[in-house]
Amino acid sequence: VGLTGGLMLAFVLETLDNTVHTPEQVEGISALPVLGIIPFNQKRNSRYSARLAAKRSSEGVESRQTMALVAYKRPMSDMAESFRALRTSLLLSSIGGPPKVMLVTSALPKEGKTTISVNIAIVLAQGGARVLLVDADLRRPSVHRLFGLQQGMPGLSTCLTGSAELEDVTVPSDLLPNLHLLPAGPIPPDPAELLGSQHMRDYIARWRD
């Protein structure tokens, strides 16, 4: 009776489990190819980040910034190597040449959009490409913090409202000479309308060229 009950319980738990465990399950659910996997050991990385923050407390280095810039700060780590593998997959993902514009998004907050986009930009720039990293999160922007920029400085939102020119608000990165940043700018009351506007489409066309 105990063996039968255990088998039935295991079967029920397996049936009720709707979480995703493998890349094959992701492809089956989304009908899209998996381009890469970024390993993240939260416990191990937290210990490393805590030691690094304590070691460099006089320099004001934060553990979160270290992890978000892992491709630059820890180029020999497993995560950095995974981002370089992802770069290769992205460059080979389209017929006729590598993609010129990439969008990084997710379903929920705090799922790693900023970390993924920043490190993709870094590894692309390290490979010799000219990269413009655009922070289009007009609700909770965070790219400016990672690169030491002032919050609320002119950026994408001011360009879309016609208050500034693109060339005046694009900032060169201190990390790599061919990496440039376009911060989100002041948070607008209607971010969805700005991102869906004709001005945004025109900017994307300019960046692609």
Secondary structure, DSSP 8 states (H G I E B T S, - for coil): -HHHHHHHHHHHHHHH-----SHHHHHHHHSS---------HHHHHHHHHHHHHHTGGGT--HHHHHHTHHHH-TTSHHHHHHHHHHHHHHTSSTTS--S------SSTTSSHHHHHHHHHHHHHHTT--EEEE---SSS--HHHHTT--TT-S-HHHHHTTSS-HHHH-EE-SS-TTEEEE---S--S-HHHHHTSHHHHHHHHHHH-
